Amino acid sequence: MTAYAKHVPSGVIPATGVRTWGVPASESWLKERVPLFFAPGGGSWALAVLVVVSLLPIAWTGAPEGAVGTAWRAYPMTLLLVALPIWFRYLPGAAAVSAALIALESGAALVVRGTGAARTRVGLGLVCLAALWALVGALLRLRARRRQAERALAAAGPARFPVPGPLPDGHGRRGIPAILFGVFLCLAGGAVLLDGLVRDFGTHGEAVPYDAVGRQWTAAPLLVLGSTLLGRGGSADRAARRLRDVGLPAMVVGVRISRSGHHWLYPDADETAGRPLIAFRARGVDTRAEVRMLAGGPTAGTRRALHDVDAHGEPFEAVLYGVPREGSEVVLEYAVHDGRGSRISSWLTAAVLLPRRRHGLDRWIPAGVSHRESTERMRARAEERRREQARLRTEKEKEKTGRDRRTNETAGGCGGTGCGGDGGCGGCGCG
């Protein structure tokens, strides 16, 4: 387990202008979150149910009577509708644009087909309702991002600072794998779709037209997943590039690790009234260890002021660079004890903040002492108790063995002088 120092030594926090986030400012930041039913997780699942329910009546109605060949006009909107729940979760900007287009298209189709089949009208109405719901939710999420950024900048103050370096390797490659894989999937889906389109047009006018529905269904997941990865990768790359600005806001925060492995930002490492604010998941390539030496020597003063903590039980102090909001990348610098406990070095973590809400963390109480030393003392006491119990068991076994030996000697000795005289043991009976 990494021995995080409770507080960072002098030299990590810039000398002037850096503020602690603080509980009051963080509470106002929390109030800017979207309602729970518009949150990325729960909202995307609810939207997925709405999309499925809206497509069922349209699918049951089937194609118009007399229609031949493949229907291409409705395919783009169907593709946007299928992608809407995923984009709502990961790409709120794209979800807002696509939801507006779907709402306009379905609303216009509902007016034009007012005398059509009842199932079709119901399906189009549900599609319009789902699109409007997604549009409102996506716009609220974008507004929440902007408002949270404003709150965070106000809490950080006007001072700006350069990001410490060198940054972890994961920061330099942020978003690139997703972009490459997304481009590959989009090209594959486009090739499948183009093949079906060419075959359909090639058989135009024949008695039996080509049916490209299979090609459409094959291309749909490739295009949806590819576009999502492409958008996610592009967003992550832009967020990483923002950290390369000349100066960034900085705040002193607390960091606590949940059992799921997510790191949660707290408004302070000492104030127990603070609540978990926002989380990130740091991979191995997102952290650079021992960037610079901060303190050395196991002096009593250093140990008392910079004791290590159990990061699952209480937050440790860190300096945050960047704007804390959903989708933003930040850099945290904090202090870590080495394996021997004689040195403290600076570590850097660069990660993207996630819109996660469930943390599973309870209220915490500051330990005030070194977690590692406390664990070692408890382990030593447990070992001492084990040795003492083993010693007592050994003594009891020796006493039992001695009693058994004395009992055997008494039972096997002479029981009397015998009948034939007094010279030795002759048995107990007379012959």
N, C-alpha and C positions, 0 to 999 in steps of 0.2 A: 504494500500500500504506500502511495506517495505521501511523504511527510510534509504537508503544506504548513507553512508558518502562519500563525494567527494574524500577525501584522507584518507589513513590509518594512525593511530597515530604511533609514534615511538614505536618500539618493535615488530611490525608485520613484517616489512621488516628486514631480517637479516642484521647485522651491516656492513659486508664487502662482496664485491664480487658480489652483486646483481645489475644487469643492467636493465634499461628500454628497452623494445623491440625497440621502436623508429620507425619513419616513414621510413627512408631509408632501414633499415634491413627488415622491414615488406613488403616493395614493392618488394624487391628481392625475398622474400618468396612467394609472390603472383604470381610472374612470373613463378614459378615452377609448377603451376597447369596445369592439362591436358587441351587440347582444349575443348570447350563447347560441341561439338558433341560426345566426348568421356566421358563426365561427367556421373556420375552414374545415375542421373535421366533421362536426355534426351537420353543418350546412351542406356539405358536399354529398353526404349520405341521403339527407332529405331530398336534395335536388335530384339525385339518381333515381329515387323512388318516383318522384314526379315525372321524370322523363320516361321511365318505363311505363307508367300508367297512361301517360299521354300517347305513347306510340302504339299501345295495344289496340285501341279502337280503330286507328287508321290502318293498322296491319290487317285487322279482321275484315275491314271493308273491301280490301283488295284493289286491283287496278280498275280504272273505268272500263265499261263495256266497249269492246271494239278496239281497245288499245293493243298495239303490237310492238315488238321490239323492247328495247331497254329505255326506261325513263331516266333521263339525265338531269332534267331541270330541277327536280326536288333533291337531288343527291347532295349538293353543297350544303343546303340548310339541314338536311338530315345528319350530315357529318358534323356540322357545328353543334347540333343538338346532342349528339352522342358524346362529343368532347366537352360539353358544357360543365358537367359535374367535376371532371378532372381539372379543367381549367379554373373552375371556381375555387378549388382547393389550393392549387399551386400558382396560377397565373390570374390574379384578379383583374388586371388591366385587360387582358385578352378576353376574359369572361364577360366583362362589361360591354365590350364592343360586339362580341358575338351574340350576347343576350339581346342587345338593342336590335340587331339585324333580324334575329329570329322573331322577336316580338312584332316588328314591322311586317315581316313576310307572313307570319301566321295570322296577324290581324287583317291584313289585306286579303289573304285567301279566305278567311272566314266571312268577310263581307261579300266577296265575289261568289262564294259557294253557299250563300245563305239558303238556297233551296236544295242543296245536295243532301246526301245521306245523313241520317241523324248521328251515326257513329263517327262519321268524318267531322261533323261540326263539333261534337264533344271532344274528339281528339285534338282538333285545332284550338279549341278553347283552352284545353289543358296545357297544350304547348305554349300558348300565349301567356297563360298564368305562370308556368314554370320559368319562362324567359323573363317576365317582369320581376318575379321573385329573385332570380339570379342577378338581374340588373341592379335592383335595390341593394342586395347584399354585397355585391362587388363594389358598388360606389361607396357604401358605408365602410367597407374595409380599406379602400384607398383613402377615404377621409380620415379614418382612424390612424393610418400610417402617418399622414401629414400632421395630424394634431399631436400624436405621440412624439414625433420628431421635434415639433415646436416646444412641447413641454420639456423634453430632454435638453434641448439647447438652452432653454431658460434656466434649468437647474444647473447646467454646467458653467454658465457665465460666458463672458466675451473672450476669455483667454483661449488661445489656440497653441497647440504643441505638435512637434514632429513625432511621427510614430517611431518607437524604438525598433531597432533591428539587430541582426538580420531576422526577417520574418520566416516562419516555417515554410517548408517546401509545398505544403498543400495550398498555401495562399497563392503561389505563383501559377498553379495549375487549376485554380478554381473555375469550374464550369466547362473546361475544355473537353474532358471525356464525354460529358452529357451532350455538348454541341456536336461532336464528331458522331456519336452514336445516333443522335437525333437526325442529323443530315443523312446518314446511311438508311435509316428507317423511312424517311420521307422520300428519298430517291427510289427505294424498293417499292413503296406503295404507289408512287407516281408512275413507275414503270408498269406495274400490274394494271393500273387504271388506264394508262395510255394504250396498252395492248388490247384491253377490252374495247376502248373507244375506236381504235383503228379497225378491229374486227367488225364492230357494229356498223360503222360507216361503209366498210367494204361490202357488206351484204345488203346494203340499202336497196330497196326495190325488189328484192327476191321474194319468192313465195314464203319461205321460212326464214324470217330475220334472225340474226344472231342474238342470243340472250347473254348479256354481260353482267347479270345480277351477281353471279358467282365472283366475277372479278371485283365488283363493287364491295361485296362483303369481305373479300380477302384484303383489299386495299384499306378498308376503313380502320381496323386496329393499327395497321402500320402507320397510317397518316396521323391518327390521334396520338399514339404514343410518341411518334417521332416529333410532331409539333410540340408536344408537352416537354419532351427532353430538350428540344432546341430552345424553347422559351425559358425553361429553368436554367439551362446552361448560360444563356445570354444574360439573364438577370443576375446570376451569381458572378459572372465575369464583370459586369458593370459595378456590382457592389464591391468587388475586390479592387477595382480601379479607383474607386472613391477613396480608399485608404492611402492612395499614393499622392493625395493632395499635399500642398505645402504645410498646412496646419489643420489639426483636427481638435474638436473639443475633448476634454478628458475629465473623468470623475473617479472618485474613490468609491468602490462598491464592495459588497460581500459576495462570495461565491460558495454555493453549497451543492453537493452532488447527491442526487436521488438514487434509489436502488436500481432504477432503470438505466443508470449511466448518464443521464442528462445533467448538465451543469446549469444551475439556476442562479440568476442574478438577484441579489438582495440589496436593499437601499443602504445597508451598513453592515459591517462585520461584528458590531458590538451591541446594537440596539435589537433587543429580542422582539420588539413589537412589529418589526418589518415583515412584510409578506413576500413570498417568491414572486418575481416580476415577469421574467421571460427566460427562456431556456435555449441552450445550444448543445450540440452533440459533437465532441471533439474526437477526431480520429488520431491515430499515431502521427500521421504526416501533418496534422494541424498544430502540433506542439513542438517547440524547440527548447531543449533542456540546457541548463547551465550556460545561458547567454553571457552572463558576467557575474563575477564574484561580488557578494554583498557584505558578508561578515565571515570571520573565521575565528576558531578557538572556542572551546567549550567553557567560556567564562560564565559565572553564575548570573551576572547581570544580563548577558546576552540570552541565556536560556530562559530567564524569567520574562524578558520583554518580547522575545520572539519564539516562544514555545510552539511546537507543532501541534496540530489538531486533527481530530477525526473529521474529515470533510463530509461524511455522511451525517454526523451528529450536529455540527455547527458550521457556520460559514467562516471562510478565511478572507483576508483582505486582499484586494487587487486594484490596480489602476486600469480603468477602461478607456480606450481610445476609440472614438467613433460615435455614431448616433444610435442609441439603443431603440430599435423598433423592428417589427416583423420584416424579415427579408434582408435586413442590413447586416453587413459583415463588420465585426469589431475585433479589436486586439486587446488582450488582457495581459498585463505583466504582474507577476506575483512572486513570492519567495518560497523556496523549497529547501528543506534540510537534506544533506546527503546521507548516505547509508550509515556512516559512523557518528553523525550528529555533531561533527566538529566544524562544518562549513555550511553556509547558507548562500545559495546562488539564485539568480533571477531566471525565471522561465517565461516564455512567451507562448500564447495560444491565440490563433486567428481562426474564427469560426463564424458561420452565418446564424443569425438568431431565428428561432423557429416560432410559429404561432401555436405552440403547445400550451394547454391550460391545466391538465391534470398533472400534479407533481408528487402527491403522496407523501409530502413532508409535513411533520408536525412542528409544534413549538419547540424551541431548543433552549437549553440552559448552558451558559458558558462554563467549560470545565476549569479554566484558569491554570491548568498544569499541562505538562507535556503528555500527549496521548501515548507516544511511544514509550516514554519512561514509565507511565502508569501501567501500560500493558506488560512491560518487562517485569515490573514489580509484582503484578498479579500472577504472571507466569512463574516467577521465582517463588512466590508464596505457595502457589499450587504445587510446584515441584517439591518444596520443603514439606508440605503436608503429605505428599505421596511418599516421600522417603520416611517420614515419621510413622505413617501407617504401615509401611513395609517393615520397619524396625520392630514395631509393636507386634505385628503378625509373626515375625521371626522369634521374638522372645516367648510369645504364647506357644508356638510350636515346640520350642526347647523345653519349656515347663511341662507341656503335655508329654513330651518324650521321656523326661525324667520321671514323671509320675508313673508312666506305664512301665518303665524299667524297674522301679522299686516295687511295684505291685507284682510283677512277674517273679522277682527274686523272693518275695515273701511267700508266694504260692508254691514255689518249687523247693522250699527248704525242708528240714526235719520236722515231723509232726509229733515226736515223742521219743522215749528211750528204748522202746521195743520191749519184747517179752523175754528175750534171751539174755539179758544182762545190760550192763551200762557201758558197753564199749562200742560206741559208734551208732550210726543210724542204721537200723535193721529193718525199717519198714514200720508200718502201723499195725500190722496184724500178727497173730501167733500161729505158727504152724503146728 
